[in-house]
Amino acid sequence: MNFNATIKTLDVDDDTLRSHLQSAEIPTLLMTVAHLSQDMSVLKDAWRPVFEFGVVVNRMSESEEREARELCLRKLAEFRDRKMQVPSKPTFDQLHQMATWLIGPQIEPFLPLVSEELVTNDQDLRQPRWTRQQIAPDRNFHVAIVGAGESGLVAALRLKQAGVPFVIYEKNHEVGGTWLENTYPGCRVDINSFFYSYSFARKIWSDYFSTSQDVLGYLKEVAREYGLYEHIRFNTEVAAMHWDESRCAWDLTLRTGATEHTSRSNIVVSAVGQLNRPSVPDIPGQKDFEGVSFHSARWNHAIDLTGKRVGIIGTGASATQFIPQVARKAAQVTVFARTTNWLLPTPDLHEKVSDSTQWLHANVPHYSMWYRASLALPQSIGILDAVMVDPNFPPTETAVSAQNDQLRDLITKWMEPQFADRPDLRDVVIPDSPIGGKRIVRDNGTWIATLKRDNVRMERSKIDAITERGITCANGADYEFDVIIYGTGFEASKFLMPMKVTGRDGMDLHATWDGDARAYMGMTVPGFPNLFCMYGPNTNLVTNATIIMFSELTAKYIVDAARLLLETGHDAIDVRDDVFERFNERVDEANALRAWGFSRVNSWYKNSKGRVAQNFPFTAAEFWRRTHEVVATDYHFVDAKAHQVAVDLDLEANEAA
Ligand SMILES: Cc1cc2nc3c(=O)[nH]c(=O)nc-3n(C[C@H](O)[C@H](O)[C@H](O)COP(=O)(O)OP(=O)(O)OC[C@H]3O[C@@H](n4cnc5c(N)ncnc54)[C@H](O)[C@@H]3O)c2cc1C
């Protein structure tokens, strides 16, 4: 595949163009035409969309839309007939004008971040602007990345571009992480794929919200296209890592099958994900169950669920995706849910991208880039404001602010008509918690339709025990099942587990954290020099931006740390205690004032100590600003006695970088 292919001309007649423009997203089309024609006047005030709750709503009448499409047709025809040059990236001023037209003045702080999302094929602003060859050609320097999910892959790419030798250790047989392991029916992204993909590798997707297979296919293509496969050691689990003080390097213990071996690197990047180790609750009697049971991330495809009695524990993001699929086959489905999730109305959740829309992406210069911008601009802001606690409101379990209450009303109004024929479900399904207290789940009406099926029931009582034949509940209900499926999520707060990580002075990372993982910007921990986490503590995003965007920013920061070491000649950096503490205090204060920190609802955003260790409570613009480059004064330099580290160069992959 050729990502971000250059489109040099527009080579079709007016009728063809007119017919394709019918399916164009109006704001995207207008921004594309403004850019191509360098004429900002096409962004008329009267056509300005409305930005509310993280979404751009087009308020144009049918006749205005017709007028806008005709204007765009004329401008594009002129662009074609006059053989005008495709301009490269818009200027910052042009982006500013377009973004303000689309969103309003509140977009201003996000512009430097979104500007980096506008990748023309000749400009990828997050690519390192230096190489090891230029700044430290004689220095042995090596990076080990743990994990080949989307985070590990982007870190690898950036190191490769900087000419820094690296290897990726991956416990699985293939890249993809989340998207390799989650094969349950109905698994798909819940962020539009044109945004949940790398900024530097845009793809024309066939679904707006792609299936896990398609995301996996994309990550494989990225790994192939950028030559990353040859750097990956598959079926190799990092069991432990130990900081060797005298050499200032990490010694890694690697496990491949029954064999253990070691390797050494200057920097370790942990890209092991937050949602990689399935969580199965400890329920009495679990082992007694005589039927089949499995976790959603370890789907047992050998079991045909047709005609089976199925018990499903959990109603989180995965469960709401697979329960509708299971209900179509099974004789009876019982869903056990202690709490429920708010639904985010998403009509196009299962919609295919039409041929005409795909044509526009492939044939109109920069349309694809502006479509991504039309997603990145509103979603970088998202609904963070609507989940902030207003102490004067006063906040309750119903709503934490006036805005939060407004959003609750909006979504309730969308849900309520769906209960018209089943009023009994209303109070069972509409959450007691404020919006943002738990993960919000996208839906297009499928979820409530599924719960209304004759063969589906929801049980809100606590599970008491699993028996030989099924599940018994605190309310005395006793169910018999052939299959039990755990939709119970992941060990999200057990960061970097089960790796044993030993830092300076023999410090054990997990003992230090004591079940309450913290890091500076989710990445660095005092006493663990040159260890960088991706998707680490407090970097989960639930109301704004995407994890992939944060991975790109984190990778940029980590590669900048490598630059700092190569430029200064120091061996390692160790984050200062006061910097780490101050950052975490701010995070905790802010998280306490977000719906997920305020609400008493049970959620995976909180760890066993009750602290929110998952979520990033600030804006994406703040993450961008703080990861833009490493501030050297945030760190101590650490140097070995024998200054140059003799890294393990038996790895051919290292040499090839
Ligand atoms: C079902 C599901 C749906 C999701 N949907 C979305 C979505 O729509 N939008 C969104 O933004 N996010 C979503 N997420 C979150 C998702 O996890 C991230 O978006 C992203 O995939 C994380 O990538 P990662 O590379 O950081 O971690 P992962 O994808 O989890 O990859 C981690 C990799 O590290 C490897 N690994 C772990 N430990 C070791 C070890 N010790 N040694 C060697 N290798 C190791 C694993 O095998 C894995 O390949 C979803 C998560 C799940 C589970």
The ligand as an SDF file (V2000), in Angstrom:
LIG
                    3D

 53 58  0  0  0  0  0  0  0  0999 V2000
  -11.3690   -4.4290   22.5620 C   0  0  0  0  0  0  0  0  0  0  0  0
  -10.6560   -3.1220   22.6060 C   0  0  0  0  0  0  0  0  0  0  0  0
  -11.1010   -2.0720   21.8260 C   0  0  0  0  0  0  0  0  0  0  0  0
  -10.4370   -0.8490   21.8810 C   0  0  0  0  0  0  0  0  0  0  0  0
  -10.8990    0.1780   21.0970 N   0  0  0  0  0  0  0  0  0  0  0  0
  -10.2510    1.3600   21.1150 C   0  0  0  0  0  0  0  0  0  0  0  0
  -10.6880    2.4470   20.2790 C   0  0  0  0  0  0  0  0  0  0  0  0
  -11.6410    2.3130   19.5400 O   0  0  0  0  0  0  0  0  0  0  0  0
  -10.0330    3.6210   20.3500 N   0  0  0  0  0  0  0  0  0  0  0  0
   -8.9530    3.7890   21.1650 C   0  0  0  0  0  0  0  0  0  0  0  0
   -8.3750    4.8960   21.1860 O   0  0  0  0  0  0  0  0  0  0  0  0
   -8.4880    2.7740   21.9190 N   0  0  0  0  0  0  0  0  0  0  0  0
   -9.1160    1.5850   21.9240 C   0  0  0  0  0  0  0  0  0  0  0  0
   -8.6700    0.5620   22.7160 N   0  0  0  0  0  0  0  0  0  0  0  0
   -7.4410    0.7440   23.5170 C   0  0  0  0  0  0  0  0  0  0  0  0
   -6.2660    0.0990   22.7710 C   0  0  0  0  0  0  0  0  0  0  0  0
   -5.6870   -0.8020   23.6410 O   0  0  0  0  0  0  0  0  0  0  0  0
   -5.3040    1.1580   22.2960 C   0  0  0  0  0  0  0  0  0  0  0  0
   -5.9720    2.0250   21.4140 O   0  0  0  0  0  0  0  0  0  0  0  0
   -4.0760    0.6350   21.5530 C   0  0  0  0  0  0  0  0  0  0  0  0
   -4.3430   -0.4740   20.7570 O   0  0  0  0  0  0  0  0  0  0  0  0
   -2.9720    0.3120   22.5390 C   0  0  0  0  0  0  0  0  0  0  0  0
   -1.8520   -0.0560   21.8090 O   0  0  0  0  0  0  0  0  0  0  0  0
   -0.5180   -0.4540   22.5560 P   0  0  0  0  0  0  0  0  0  0  0  0
    0.4640   -0.7740   21.4990 O   0  0  0  0  0  0  0  0  0  0  0  0
   -0.1700    0.6010   23.5280 O   0  0  0  0  0  0  0  0  0  0  0  0
   -0.9160   -1.7210   23.4300 O   0  0  0  0  0  0  0  0  0  0  0  0
   -1.4130   -3.1510   22.9380 P   0  0  0  0  0  0  0  0  0  0  0  0
   -2.1820   -3.0440   21.6810 O   0  0  0  0  0  0  0  0  0  0  0  0
   -2.0830   -3.7530   24.1150 O   0  0  0  0  0  0  0  0  0  0  0  0
   -0.0740   -3.9250   22.6060 O   0  0  0  0  0  0  0  0  0  0  0  0
    0.8220   -4.3130   23.6130 C   0  0  0  0  0  0  0  0  0  0  0  0
    1.7470   -5.3710   23.0340 C   0  0  0  0  0  0  0  0  0  0  0  0
    2.7490   -5.6710   23.9780 O   0  0  0  0  0  0  0  0  0  0  0  0
    2.9560   -7.0790   24.0140 C   0  0  0  0  0  0  0  0  0  0  0  0
    3.5020   -7.4200   25.3190 N   0  0  0  0  0  0  0  0  0  0  0  0
    2.9210   -7.2310   26.5330 C   0  0  0  0  0  0  0  0  0  0  0  0
    3.7430   -7.6170   27.5170 N   0  0  0  0  0  0  0  0  0  0  0  0
    4.8680   -8.0780   26.9250 C   0  0  0  0  0  0  0  0  0  0  0  0
    6.0930   -8.6040   27.4240 C   0  0  0  0  0  0  0  0  0  0  0  0
    6.3400   -8.6960   28.7280 N   0  0  0  0  0  0  0  0  0  0  0  0
    7.0330   -9.0070   26.5330 N   0  0  0  0  0  0  0  0  0  0  0  0
    6.8230   -8.8860   25.1920 C   0  0  0  0  0  0  0  0  0  0  0  0
    5.6730   -8.3860   24.6740 N   0  0  0  0  0  0  0  0  0  0  0  0
    4.7170   -7.9670   25.5340 C   0  0  0  0  0  0  0  0  0  0  0  0
    1.5820   -7.6480   23.7650 C   0  0  0  0  0  0  0  0  0  0  0  0
    1.6240   -8.9660   23.3080 O   0  0  0  0  0  0  0  0  0  0  0  0
    1.0320   -6.6730   22.7120 C   0  0  0  0  0  0  0  0  0  0  0  0
    1.3400   -7.0760   21.4200 O   0  0  0  0  0  0  0  0  0  0  0  0
   -9.3170   -0.6780   22.7160 C   0  0  0  0  0  0  0  0  0  0  0  0
   -8.8880   -1.7340   23.5170 C   0  0  0  0  0  0  0  0  0  0  0  0
   -9.5510   -2.9440   23.4680 C   0  0  0  0  0  0  0  0  0  0  0  0
   -9.0520   -4.0610   24.3350 C   0  0  0  0  0  0  0  0  0  0  0  0
  1  2  1  0
  2  3  1  0
  2 52  2  0
  3  4  2  0
  4  5  1  0
  4 50  1  0
  5  6  2  0
  6  7  1  0
  6 13  1  0
  7  8  2  0
  7  9  1  0
  9 10  1  0
 10 11  2  0
 10 12  1  0
 12 13  2  0
 13 14  1  0
 14 15  1  0
 14 50  1  0
 15 16  1  0
 16 17  1  0
 16 18  1  0
 18 19  1  0
 18 20  1  0
 20 21  1  0
 20 22  1  0
 22 23  1  0
 23 24  1  0
 24 25  2  0
 24 26  1  0
 24 27  1  0
 27 28  1  0
 28 29  2  0
 28 30  1  0
 28 31  1  0
 31 32  1  0
 32 33  1  0
 33 34  1  0
 33 48  1  0
 34 35  1  0
 35 36  1  0
 35 46  1  0
 36 37  1  0
 36 45  1  0
 37 38  2  0
 38 39  1  0
 39 40  1  0
 39 45  2  0
 40 41  1  0
 40 42  2  0
 42 43  1  0
 43 44  2  0
 44 45  1  0
 46 47  1  0
 46 48  1  0
 48 49  1  0
 50 51  2  0
 51 52  1  0
 52 53  1  0
M  END
$$$$
